[in-house]
Amino acid sequence: MMRLLVSMVLLGGLVWFLEGERRGGRFLAVDEGFEDFLIANVRGRFVPKGGDEVVLVEMREKESGEYGAWPPEPIDWRMVLEAVKGWEPEVLVVPEVLNWGEPGPEFVGAVGTVLGGFPSVVLGVEGMYEAKAPEALPFLGGLESRFPKFGRVTGATEAFQPPFLKGLVGAPDERVGVGSELGLWVPEEAGVLPYAVQVKSEGDEVEWVPTLVAQVVSRAARSPYSRQRLRLGAGAGAHLEGGVFVPLTAAGGVEVAEEVVAGLRVVNALDLMTGSLAETLDAETVAAVKAARVVVVGVSRGDGKELRGLAGAMAGVLGMPVVKVLPLGWQYGIWGVAGVLALGIVQQGRRRALMKAVGLVFAAFVVSYLVFESEMVWCPPTIPAALLLAGGVLGAVIGKRAVGALGGEKGGDEGAGAGAN
């Protein structure tokens, strides 16, 4: 009984200590490494499938004669955005740089007013990029604070790194962009869009700035950039809150799936300027656009491949399966089971106590892998594994000795024999 009580006190104290360490983030690297291992073994399931998460509204260059001027002026943007606002999307993305110069045509302020009615807006900024870090600091026109930054980036090397921002070419008019997040649209290369770009700062430090694709995912997932983890190199991917995982290329890019682009829901902006939705669109499209979480409104030049590729990349990542971490209440239950098993090891005696503990840890690892493979659910392993191993150590130190052939404990029998001699 005394052995059981001592074991319960020691294991309880260990749980108390480990829980404090967990809350302090001490086991973050171990838990993240375990999650990365699980994801790496089911990475084939993270395939872009698309869906109706994203709707693209195109202002088509081939129909430029239908507009009052080209590129479209503020009055056209106002009409289109007013129609889109009625769909109540979670996020509005305007990749086009909304700037018509100074003094600017009429209704520039009206466009800003309409944008202010959306819950979340990301406006495009045009930049210049290069593969290696520029010698001078990039010219950002005083917009440095308007760009969000990733909190943690790991695995970046010279071989695996996104492009560097060399400078800005154009930014939205101040009357339009007030209160909106600014986003970089980096050109697609070989079917890949960068998820992040690097920006050189003072002291040769590098900041990591999300592109439009990353910003849409972050806003749709309601995941602050400071709480995200961007990993490059082997097993590259972006980890967001809520179990959202975005698979990336080793250099941090999102692959544009042609089948997703082909299945993208596309609406002609002219249809929104000539009548109500019911008058210009079929019932299926009306239902889809009203259910969309993200609406992209942009100017489609030429064959529209670039704009559709951007919207398709967004649709692809938003259609990925979600990785679920076991709720904390269930984790407590697993800790309890691990504690009971640890006490069982102690009570069974010293013989092979550590081997039993290691065997249970391995069995738990296999079960975790199988559950994740089928349900995409995982449990941080540090505390339950520590409890099992602690049970093995306690069993080896204070567990019952092995029973000898004459019915007594080996240590006691050997001592009695030595005294008789």
C-alpha positions as CSV (number, residue, x, y, z in Angstrom):
1,M,0.0,0.0,0.0
2,M,2.8,2.4,0.9
3,R,4.4,1.7,-2.5
4,L,1.2,2.6,-4.2
5,L,0.7,5.8,-2.2
6,V,4.3,7.0,-2.9
7,S,3.9,6.2,-6.6
8,M,0.6,8.2,-6.8
9,V,2.2,11.2,-5.0
10,L,5.3,11.2,-7.3
11,L,3.3,10.8,-10.5
12,G,0.8,13.4,-9.4
13,G,3.6,15.8,-8.7
14,L,5.1,15.0,-12.1
15,V,1.7,15.8,-13.8
16,W,1.5,19.1,-11.9
17,F,5.0,20.1,-13.0
18,L,4.6,19.0,-16.6
19,E,1.3,20.8,-17.0
20,G,3.0,24.0,-15.8
21,E,5.7,23.5,-18.3
22,R,3.2,22.8,-21.0
23,R,1.3,26.0,-20.3
24,G,4.6,27.8,-20.5
25,G,5.3,26.4,-23.9
26,R,8.3,24.3,-22.9
27,F,7.1,21.3,-24.9
28,L,6.1,23.2,-28.0
29,A,9.0,21.9,-30.1
30,V,8.3,18.2,-29.1
31,D,4.6,18.5,-29.8
32,E,5.1,20.3,-33.1
33,G,7.7,17.8,-34.2
34,F,5.2,14.9,-33.5
35,E,2.5,16.8,-35.4
36,D,4.8,17.3,-38.3
37,F,5.7,13.6,-38.4
38,L,2.0,12.6,-38.4
39,I,1.2,15.1,-41.2
40,A,4.2,14.0,-43.3
41,N,2.8,10.4,-43.3
42,V,-0.6,11.5,-44.6
43,R,0.5,14.4,-46.7
44,G,-1.1,12.8,-49.8
45,R,-4.5,13.6,-48.3
46,F,-3.8,17.4,-48.5
47,V,-4.9,17.7,-52.1
48,P,-6.6,20.9,-53.4
49,K,-10.2,20.1,-54.1
50,G,-11.8,23.5,-54.5
51,G,-15.5,24.1,-54.0
52,D,-17.7,27.1,-53.4
53,E,-15.5,28.7,-50.7
54,V,-14.3,31.3,-53.2
55,V,-16.1,33.2,-56.0
56,L,-14.3,35.3,-58.5
57,V,-15.8,38.4,-60.0
58,E,-14.0,39.4,-63.2
59,M,-13.8,42.8,-65.0
60,R,-12.7,41.4,-68.3
61,E,-10.3,43.3,-70.6
62,K,-11.9,41.7,-73.7
63,E,-15.1,43.5,-72.7
64,S,-13.4,46.8,-72.0
65,G,-15.7,48.6,-74.6
66,E,-18.7,47.9,-72.3
67,Y,-17.1,50.1,-69.5
68,G,-17.1,53.9,-69.4
69,A,-13.3,53.8,-69.4
70,W,-10.5,51.2,-69.2
71,P,-9.1,50.3,-66.7
72,P,-12.5,50.6,-64.9
73,E,-13.0,53.9,-63.1
74,P,-14.3,54.3,-59.5
75,I,-17.9,54.5,-60.5
76,D,-17.7,51.0,-62.0
77,W,-15.9,49.6,-59.0
78,R,-18.5,51.2,-56.7
79,M,-21.4,49.5,-58.6
80,V,-19.7,46.1,-58.6
81,L,-18.7,46.3,-54.9
82,E,-22.1,47.4,-53.8
83,A,-23.6,44.3,-55.5
84,V,-20.9,42.0,-53.9
85,K,-21.6,43.5,-50.4
86,G,-25.1,42.1,-50.6
87,W,-23.5,38.6,-50.6
88,E,-22.0,39.2,-47.2
89,P,-18.7,37.4,-47.7
90,E,-16.3,36.9,-44.8
91,V,-13.4,38.2,-46.8
92,L,-13.2,40.5,-49.8
93,V,-10.0,40.5,-51.9
94,V,-9.2,43.1,-54.5
95,P,-5.8,42.2,-56.1
96,E,-6.0,45.2,-58.4
97,V,-4.2,48.3,-57.2
98,L,-7.1,50.8,-56.7
99,N,-5.3,54.0,-57.6
100,W,-6.2,56.4,-60.3
101,G,-3.6,59.1,-59.6
102,E,-4.1,62.7,-58.5
103,P,-6.4,64.5,-58.3
104,G,-8.4,61.3,-59.3
105,P,-11.8,60.9,-61.0
106,E,-15.1,61.2,-59.2
107,F,-16.3,58.6,-56.7
108,V,-12.9,57.6,-55.3
109,G,-14.1,58.3,-51.8
110,A,-17.3,56.4,-52.6
111,V,-15.3,53.3,-53.3
112,G,-13.6,53.6,-49.9
113,T,-17.0,54.0,-48.3
114,V,-18.3,50.8,-49.9
115,L,-15.2,48.9,-48.8
116,G,-15.8,50.1,-45.2
117,G,-19.0,48.1,-45.2
118,F,-17.2,44.7,-45.6
119,P,-16.2,42.9,-42.4
120,S,-12.7,42.0,-43.8
121,V,-10.9,43.5,-46.8
122,V,-7.5,42.8,-48.3
123,L,-6.3,45.2,-51.1
124,G,-3.6,44.4,-53.5
125,V,-0.2,46.2,-53.7
126,E,2.1,45.9,-56.7
127,G,5.8,45.1,-56.0
128,M,9.1,44.2,-57.6
129,Y,10.8,40.9,-56.5
130,E,14.1,39.1,-56.8
131,A,15.5,35.8,-55.8
132,K,18.4,37.1,-53.5
133,A,18.4,39.7,-50.8
134,P,18.8,43.2,-52.2
135,E,21.9,45.2,-51.1
136,A,19.7,48.2,-50.1
137,L,16.6,48.3,-48.1
138,P,13.4,48.0,-50.2
139,F,11.4,51.2,-50.9
140,L,8.0,50.7,-49.2
141,G,6.8,54.3,-49.3
142,G,6.1,54.5,-45.6
143,L,3.7,51.5,-45.8
144,E,5.9,49.2,-43.6
145,S,3.5,49.1,-40.8
146,R,0.6,48.2,-43.0
147,F,1.9,44.8,-43.9
148,P,1.4,41.9,-41.5
149,K,4.3,39.7,-40.5
150,F,4.6,36.0,-39.7
151,G,5.5,35.2,-36.1
152,R,7.7,32.1,-36.6
153,V,9.5,30.8,-39.6
154,T,11.7,27.7,-39.5
155,G,13.7,25.7,-42.1
156,A,14.7,28.6,-44.3
157,T,18.0,28.2,-46.1
158,E,19.5,29.6,-49.3
159,A,18.2,26.6,-51.2
160,F,14.7,27.0,-49.7
161,Q,13.5,30.5,-49.5
162,P,10.7,32.7,-51.0
163,P,11.5,35.7,-53.1
164,F,12.6,39.1,-51.6
165,L,10.6,42.2,-52.0
166,K,12.7,44.8,-53.8
167,G,10.3,47.7,-53.7
168,L,6.7,48.8,-54.3
169,V,5.4,49.9,-57.6
170,G,1.9,50.9,-56.7
171,A,-0.4,51.0,-53.6
172,P,-4.1,51.8,-53.2
173,D,-5.3,55.4,-52.9
174,E,-5.4,56.5,-49.3
175,R,-9.1,57.4,-49.7
176,V,-9.7,53.8,-50.7
177,G,-7.4,51.8,-48.4
178,V,-8.2,53.3,-45.0
179,G,-8.7,50.5,-42.5
180,S,-8.0,47.7,-45.0
181,E,-5.1,45.3,-44.9
182,L,-2.6,45.5,-47.7
183,G,-1.5,42.4,-49.6
184,L,1.2,41.5,-52.1
185,W,0.3,39.6,-55.2
186,V,3.5,37.9,-56.4
187,P,3.4,36.6,-60.0
188,E,2.8,32.9,-60.5
189,E,5.9,31.0,-61.7
190,A,5.8,27.4,-63.0
191,G,2.3,26.9,-61.5
192,V,3.4,28.1,-58.0
193,L,2.4,31.2,-56.0
194,P,4.6,32.3,-53.1
195,Y,2.8,32.0,-49.7
196,A,5.2,34.6,-48.2
197,V,7.9,37.0,-49.3
198,Q,11.0,38.2,-47.5
199,V,11.6,41.9,-46.7
200,K,15.0,43.1,-45.7
201,S,14.9,45.4,-42.7
202,E,17.4,47.4,-40.6
203,G,20.5,45.5,-39.4
204,D,20.2,42.9,-42.3
205,E,17.3,41.3,-40.5
206,V,14.6,39.7,-42.5
207,E,10.9,39.9,-42.0
208,W,8.4,37.5,-43.5
209,V,5.3,39.1,-45.1
210,P,2.3,37.0,-46.1
211,T,1.0,37.3,-49.7
212,L,-2.6,37.5,-50.7
213,V,-3.1,33.8,-50.5
214,A,-1.8,33.6,-46.9
215,Q,-3.8,36.6,-45.9
216,V,-7.1,35.1,-47.1
217,V,-6.4,31.8,-45.3
218,S,-5.5,33.6,-42.1
219,R,-8.6,35.7,-42.1
220,A,-10.9,32.9,-43.0
221,A,-9.3,30.8,-40.2
222,R,-9.3,33.8,-37.9
223,S,-5.7,33.0,-37.0
224,P,-3.4,35.8,-35.9
225,Y,0.0,35.8,-37.7
226,S,1.8,35.8,-34.4
227,R,0.3,32.4,-33.6
228,Q,1.1,30.8,-37.0
229,R,4.1,28.7,-37.8
230,L,5.6,28.7,-41.3
231,R,7.9,25.8,-42.1
232,L,10.2,25.6,-45.2
233,G,12.3,22.8,-46.6
234,A,11.4,19.2,-46.0
235,G,7.8,18.9,-44.8
236,A,7.1,22.6,-45.7
237,G,3.7,23.9,-44.7
238,A,1.8,26.7,-42.8
239,H,0.2,25.8,-39.5
240,L,-2.6,28.0,-38.4
241,E,-4.9,28.0,-35.4
242,G,-8.0,25.7,-35.6
243,G,-6.0,22.9,-37.1
244,V,-5.6,24.6,-40.5
245,F,-2.6,23.2,-42.4
246,V,-1.5,24.5,-45.8
247,P,1.0,22.2,-47.6
248,L,3.8,24.2,-49.4
249,T,6.6,23.6,-51.7
250,A,10.1,23.5,-50.1
251,A,10.6,27.1,-51.0
252,G,7.3,28.2,-49.4
253,G,4.9,28.2,-52.4
254,V,1.3,27.1,-53.1
255,E,0.8,24.9,-56.1
256,V,-2.0,26.1,-58.3
257,A,-4.1,23.1,-59.2
258,E,-5.5,23.3,-62.8
259,E,-8.6,21.3,-61.9
260,V,-9.5,23.7,-59.1
261,V,-9.1,26.7,-61.4
262,A,-11.2,25.0,-64.0
263,G,-14.0,24.4,-61.4
264,L,-13.8,27.9,-60.0
265,R,-17.1,29.8,-59.7
266,V,-16.7,32.9,-61.9
267,V,-19.1,35.8,-62.3
268,N,-18.8,38.5,-65.0
269,A,-18.8,41.9,-63.3
270,L,-20.9,43.3,-66.1
271,D,-23.8,41.1,-64.9
272,L,-23.7,42.8,-61.6
273,M,-23.9,46.2,-63.2
274,T,-26.9,45.6,-65.4
275,G,-29.5,44.2,-63.0
276,S,-30.2,42.1,-59.9
277,L,-28.7,38.7,-59.3
278,A,-31.9,36.9,-60.0
279,E,-32.2,38.7,-63.4
280,T,-28.7,38.0,-64.6
281,L,-27.5,34.8,-63.0
282,D,-28.9,31.3,-62.8
283,A,-30.3,30.0,-59.5
284,E,-27.4,27.7,-58.8
285,T,-24.8,30.5,-59.2
286,V,-26.9,32.8,-57.0
287,A,-26.9,30.2,-54.2
288,A,-23.2,29.6,-54.6
289,V,-22.1,33.3,-54.4
290,K,-24.2,33.9,-51.4
291,A,-22.7,30.9,-49.6
292,A,-19.1,31.8,-50.5
293,R,-16.8,32.8,-47.7
294,V,-14.3,34.7,-49.9
295,V,-15.0,36.9,-52.9
296,V,-12.2,38.0,-55.2
297,V,-12.9,41.1,-57.4
298,G,-10.3,41.9,-60.0
299,V,-9.4,42.9,-63.5
300,S,-8.9,40.0,-65.9
301,R,-6.3,40.8,-68.5
302,G,-5.7,38.7,-71.6
303,D,-6.8,35.2,-71.0
304,G,-7.3,35.9,-67.3
305,K,-4.9,33.1,-66.3
306,E,-3.2,35.1,-63.6
307,L,-6.3,36.3,-61.8
308,R,-8.0,32.8,-62.0
309,G,-4.8,31.2,-60.8
310,L,-4.8,33.4,-57.7
311,A,-8.4,32.7,-56.9
312,G,-7.9,29.0,-57.6
313,A,-5.0,28.9,-55.2
314,M,-7.2,30.4,-52.5
315,A,-10.0,28.0,-53.2
316,G,-7.6,25.1,-53.1
317,V,-6.1,25.8,-49.7
318,L,-9.5,26.6,-48.2
319,G,-10.7,23.2,-49.3
320,M,-7.9,21.3,-47.5
321,P,-8.8,18.9,-44.7
322,V,-8.4,20.2,-41.1
323,V,-6.1,18.7,-38.6
324,K,-7.8,18.4,-35.2
325,V,-6.0,18.4,-31.9
326,L,-7.8,16.4,-29.2
327,P,-9.8,18.7,-26.8
328,L,-8.1,19.4,-23.5
329,G,-10.7,17.5,-21.5
330,W,-10.0,14.3,-23.6
331,Q,-6.3,14.9,-23.1
332,Y,-6.8,14.9,-19.4
333,G,-8.6,11.5,-19.8
334,I,-5.6,10.1,-21.7
335,W,-3.2,11.4,-19.0
336,G,-5.4,9.6,-16.4
337,V,-5.2,6.3,-18.4
338,A,-1.4,6.8,-18.7
339,G,-1.2,7.4,-15.0
340,V,-3.1,4.2,-14.2
341,L,-0.9,2.2,-16.5
342,A,2.2,3.7,-14.9
343,L,0.9,2.6,-11.5
344,G,0.3,-0.8,-12.9
345,I,3.9,-1.1,-14.0
346,V,5.1,-0.1,-10.5
347,Q,2.8,-2.7,-8.8
348,Q,4.0,-5.5,-11.2
349,G,7.5,-5.3,-9.8
350,R,11.0,-4.4,-11.0
351,R,11.4,-7.1,-13.6
352,R,11.5,-5.4,-17.0
353,A,9.7,-2.4,-15.7
354,L,11.4,0.0,-18.1
355,M,10.9,-2.4,-21.1
356,K,7.2,-2.5,-20.3
357,A,7.0,1.3,-20.2
358,V,8.8,1.6,-23.5
359,G,6.5,-1.0,-25.0
360,L,3.4,1.0,-23.9
361,V,4.8,4.2,-25.3
362,F,5.4,2.5,-28.6
363,A,1.9,1.0,-28.5
364,A,0.5,4.4,-27.8
365,F,2.5,5.8,-30.7
366,V,1.1,3.2,-33.1
367,V,-2.5,3.9,-31.9
368,S,-2.0,7.6,-32.3
369,Y,-0.7,7.1,-35.9
370,L,-3.6,4.9,-36.8
371,V,-6.2,7.3,-35.3
372,F,-4.6,10.3,-37.1
373,E,-4.5,8.4,-40.4
374,S,-8.2,7.7,-40.2
375,E,-9.7,10.7,-38.4
376,M,-7.0,13.4,-38.6
377,V,-7.0,13.8,-34.8
378,W,-3.9,13.9,-32.7
379,C,-3.0,14.3,-29.0
380,P,0.2,16.0,-27.8
381,P,2.4,13.1,-26.6
382,T,4.7,14.7,-24.1
383,I,2.8,14.3,-20.8
384,P,1.3,10.8,-21.4
385,A,4.7,9.5,-22.6
386,A,6.5,11.1,-19.6
387,L,4.0,9.4,-17.2
388,L,4.5,6.0,-18.7
389,L,8.3,6.3,-18.7
390,A,8.2,7.6,-15.1
391,G,6.2,4.6,-14.2
392,G,8.9,2.4,-15.7
393,V,11.6,4.2,-13.7
394,L,9.6,4.0,-10.5
395,G,8.9,0.3,-11.1
396,A,12.6,-0.4,-11.6
397,V,13.5,1.5,-8.4
398,I,10.7,0.9,-5.8
399,G,8.7,-2.0,-7.4
400,K,8.4,-5.4,-5.9
401,R,11.5,-7.6,-6.3
402,A,11.1,-10.7,-8.4
403,V,9.9,-13.8,-6.4
404,G,12.5,-16.6,-6.1
405,A,12.0,-20.4,-6.3
406,L,11.4,-20.8,-2.5
407,G,8.6,-18.3,-2.4
408,G,10.6,-15.3,-1.0
409,E,11.9,-12.2,-2.7
410,K,15.3,-12.9,-4.2
411,G,17.1,-10.1,-2.3
412,G,15.6,-11.3,1.0
413,D,16.4,-15.0,0.5
414,E,20.0,-14.3,-0.6
415,G,20.5,-12.1,2.5
416,A,19.2,-14.9,4.8
417,G,21.4,-17.5,3.2
418,A,24.5,-15.3,3.7
419,G,23.7,-14.8,7.4
420,A,23.3,-18.6,8.0
421,N,26.6,-19.2,6.4
